[in-house]
Amino acid sequence: MKVNMNVIVLILGFAGVFTLGFFIGRSLSPINMAFSKANRYLVRQNIPNKEKAMEIMDAQKNFIELSIQTVRVDEMRRMIALSLVDQYIKREMWNQALKYLNIAGDLVPGAFAVNYKFGLAYFSLYALEQTPSLKEELYQKALKYAKTALQINPNSGDANYLMGRLVYERKYFQEAIQYFLEVLKRFPNDMDTLFAIARVYYDIGDLGKAQKIYLKLEKTLPKRSPKLNVVENNLTIINNSISEEMSK
């Protein structure tokens, strides 16, 4: 059967658009929606017979299926890109992680994982950067992505911890405490968060709360953990400070 190429292109276009709609939760199936749109197009092309229109659509189902497969390929590309991102993050290869985050971000710019990992990568580069202007630029990028991630998923422990670290860098200590407490509501034994909030309490002079958390870490950490030495040293400093305050 000979079919006008404009019709084929239109069918493929509609199938692609409405397949995407299907994946984000639309109620109608992509093929049904493509049928509906193509029918209206065919009517405008002086083919008023709906049975004839459906016959043409039936002949072009393979184009619709190809469109659906293309969307699935994009999803696979996103998954592969994020998998590579995770591997580079584990190895602290932040610029390589950003390269593949850009690929994933082009496919799903509103995804939590993309925004959180952008924020993490930029924050890690910020911590390493020495040039003040570049350091500030990296901080602002990290802050933007961390905020977006938190808007998408306010309950995320990772995003709250990252925001806590970011505001701590600006010495917004009370804000940092709130973000860290949000993490501890869900993960009360998260070591990184316990370390972070203990440091904030120490910085604001709330030595009792800092001491309490360090004592918890001292009991929880494995005997051979390098962090145990840090905890014991910090407890010594805090205990000495409390003793000095009490002796005054």
BELQUIBEL-V618895 format. One record per residue. N is the residue number from 1. RES is the residue in one letter. PHI is phi in whole degrees, 0 to 359 (999 if undefined). Layout:
n=[N;N]
res=[RES;RES]
phi=[PHI;PHI]
//
This chain:
n=[1;2;3;4;5;6;7;8;9;10;11;12;13;14;15;16;17;18;19;20;21;22;23;24;25;26;27;28;29;30;31;32;33;34;35;36;37;38;39;40;41;42;43;44;45;46;47;48;49;50;51;52;53;54;55;56;57;58;59;60;61;62;63;64;65;66;67;68;69;70;71;72;73;74;75;76;77;78;79;80;81;82;83;84;85;86;87;88;89;90;91;92;93;94;95;96;97;98;99;100;101;102;103;104;105;106;107;108;109;110;111;112;113;114;115;116;117;118;119;120;121;122;123;124;125;126;127;128;129;130;131;132;133;134;135;136;137;138;139;140;141;142;143;144;145;146;147;148;149;150;151;152;153;154;155;156;157;158;159;160;161;162;163;164;165;166;167;168;169;170;171;172;173;174;175;176;177;178;179;180;181;182;183;184;185;186;187;188;189;190;191;192;193;194;195;196;197;198;199;200;201;202;203;204;205;206;207;208;209;210;211;212;213;214;215;216;217;218;219;220;221;222;223;224;225;226;227;228;229;230;231;232;233;234;235;236;237;238;239;240;241;242;243;244;245;246;247;248]
res=[M;K;V;N;M;N;V;I;V;L;I;L;G;F;A;G;V;F;T;L;G;F;F;I;G;R;S;L;S;P;I;N;M;A;F;S;K;A;N;R;Y;L;V;R;Q;N;I;P;N;K;E;K;A;M;E;I;M;D;A;Q;K;N;F;I;E;L;S;I;Q;T;V;R;V;D;E;M;R;R;M;I;A;L;S;L;V;D;Q;Y;I;K;R;E;M;W;N;Q;A;L;K;Y;L;N;I;A;G;D;L;V;P;G;A;F;A;V;N;Y;K;F;G;L;A;Y;F;S;L;Y;A;L;E;Q;T;P;S;L;K;E;E;L;Y;Q;K;A;L;K;Y;A;K;T;A;L;Q;I;N;P;N;S;G;D;A;N;Y;L;M;G;R;L;V;Y;E;R;K;Y;F;Q;E;A;I;Q;Y;F;L;E;V;L;K;R;F;P;N;D;M;D;T;L;F;A;I;A;R;V;Y;Y;D;I;G;D;L;G;K;A;Q;K;I;Y;L;K;L;E;K;T;L;P;K;R;S;P;K;L;N;V;V;E;N;N;L;T;I;I;N;N;S;I;S;E;E;M;S;K]
phi=[999;273;233;302;297;297;295;299;299;297;302;298;297;297;298;297;297;278;296;301;301;300;288;260;105;290;281;274;288;299;291;299;292;296;303;299;296;295;302;296;296;296;298;293;268;62;238;287;287;295;297;295;299;293;297;295;297;301;289;248;301;298;293;295;298;297;298;298;298;297;298;294;296;300;297;295;300;297;296;294;300;292;296;295;303;300;295;290;296;302;266;56;260;290;292;292;300;296;303;278;295;296;294;297;293;294;276;221;298;263;283;301;301;296;294;297;288;301;300;297;296;293;294;293;292;302;295;270;288;254;286;304;294;292;299;295;298;293;299;296;294;300;296;299;289;295;297;297;301;290;293;290;221;297;268;293;295;298;292;294;296;297;296;300;296;294;288;299;300;264;64;272;293;295;297;300;301;297;295;293;296;298;295;291;300;262;229;296;249;293;296;299;290;298;299;294;287;297;295;296;299;296;295;269;86;270;291;297;292;298;299;300;289;296;295;296;296;298;282;271;292;299;301;266;291;300;290;296;296;297;300;295;296;294;297;298;298;294;299;295;295;295;298;296;295;288;279;285]
//
